[in-house]
Amino acid sequence: MVGGDEVRVLNGQTYISSAQGSLGLSLRAFKPIFDDKHQQVGAVVVGIMSSSIDQAVARVNQPIMSALTLALLIGIVLAVILANSIKKILFGLEPVAIARLLGERNAILESVREGIIAIDRESRLTVVNSEAKRI
């Protein structure tokens, strides 16, 4: 056996190693064989080429990477659609502009000398300035 990693199995140990064998770099598992009297009578070695492992990993990773890329693209498209929808609802205004407009609206409502009352379609009060409260 080529690789020099078989010594421990001949001493009764079970282990896994990676070594350069006659066919190239491989991952090998060693298991001693014992008889009924617990005397070692041999050993079993199984191995797989590292290149085979790399190929199997690449085959498994390819569909996963494709699915992740597709999910990322779908997420980006949906985020853009959602952002545009929210921006449309907010009349294209940024939060700072909305806060400024609300502050200006409240200042105007409180500075006029007339009482202002606004009612929605369900007859609920939505705006009452301080002059309307006073009256």
C-alpha positions in Angstrom: 0.0 0.0 0.0 1.3 3.4 -1.0 1.0 6.4 1.3 2.6 5.3 4.6 -0.6 5.8 6.6 -1.3 2.1 7.1 0.9 1.5 10.2 -1.7 2.4 12.8 -4.3 -0.1 11.4 -1.7 -2.9 11.8 -1.6 -1.9 15.5 -5.4 -2.4 15.8 -6.6 1.3 15.4 -9.5 2.5 13.4 -9.1 5.8 11.7 -9.5 8.0 8.6 -6.6 9.6 6.8 -5.7 11.6 3.7 -2.6 10.6 1.8 -1.0 10.5 -1.6 -1.6 6.9 -2.9 -0.8 5.2 -6.1 -3.7 6.8 -7.9 -3.3 10.3 -6.4 -4.5 12.1 -3.3 -7.3 10.2 -1.5 -9.3 10.0 1.7 -9.0 6.5 3.2 -10.7 4.7 6.1 -8.8 2.0 8.0 -10.5 -0.8 10.1 -8.7 -3.7 11.7 -10.2 -7.2 11.5 -10.2 -9.5 14.6 -10.9 -13.2 15.0 -13.0 -14.8 17.8 -10.0 -14.6 20.1 -9.6 -10.9 19.6 -6.4 -11.4 17.6 -5.9 -9.1 14.6 -6.0 -11.2 11.4 -6.1 -8.4 8.9 -7.3 -4.9 8.0 -9.8 -3.4 5.6 -9.1 -0.1 3.7 -11.6 1.8 1.7 -10.8 5.0 -0.1 -12.1 7.7 -2.4 -10.1 10.0 -4.6 -10.1 13.6 -3.5 -10.9 14.6 -7.1 -14.1 12.5 -6.9 -15.1 14.3 -3.7 -14.4 17.7 -5.3 -16.5 16.7 -8.4 -19.4 15.5 -6.2 -19.3 18.8 -4.1 -19.3 20.8 -7.4 -22.3 18.9 -8.7 -24.2 19.5 -5.4 -23.2 23.2 -5.2 -24.1 24.1 -8.8 -27.9 23.8 -8.3 -27.7 25.4 -4.9 -25.8 28.4 -6.2 -28.2 28.7 -9.1 -31.2 28.7 -6.8 -29.6 31.3 -4.5 -28.8 33.5 -7.4 -32.3 33.3 -8.7 -33.7 34.0 -5.2 -31.4 37.0 -4.9 -32.6 38.4 -8.3 -36.3 37.8 -7.4 -35.7 39.5 -4.0 -34.1 42.5 -5.7 -36.9 42.9 -8.2 -39.6 42.6 -5.5 -37.7 45.1 -3.3 -37.7 47.6 -6.2 -41.4 47.1 -6.8 -42.2 47.5 -3.1 -40.1 50.6 -2.9 -41.7 52.2 -5.9 -45.2 51.3 -4.6 -44.4 52.9 -1.2 -42.9 56.0 -2.9 -46.1 56.3 -5.0 -48.3 56.1 -1.9 -46.1 58.9 -0.3 -46.5 61.0 -3.5 -42.8 60.6 -4.2 -41.8 62.4 -1.0 -39.0 61.4 1.3 -39.6 61.1 5.1 -37.9 64.4 5.8 -40.1 66.2 3.2 -43.2 64.6 4.7 -42.3 65.7 8.2 -41.6 69.3 6.9 -45.0 69.4 5.2 -46.8 68.1 8.3 -45.1 70.7 10.4 -46.0 73.5 8.0 -49.6 72.2 7.8 -49.9 72.3 11.6 -48.3 75.8 11.8 -50.8 77.1 9.3 -53.8 75.5 11.0 -52.8 77.0 14.3 -52.0 80.4 13.0 -55.3 81.2 11.3 -58.0 83.1 13.2 -60.9 81.0 12.0 -61.9 77.7 13.5 -61.1 74.8 11.1 -62.8 71.4 11.5 -62.3 68.5 9.0 -64.5 65.4 9.0 -63.8 62.1 7.1 -66.4 60.0 5.2 -67.4 58.2 8.4 -68.2 61.5 10.1 -65.2 61.3 12.4 -63.2 64.5 13.3 -59.8 64.4 11.7 -58.6 68.0 12.2 -59.6 70.5 14.8 -57.5 73.6 15.3 -57.2 75.5 18.6 -59.6 78.3 17.4 -62.3 75.7 16.6 -61.8 74.3 20.1 -62.1 77.7 21.6 -65.3 78.5 19.7 
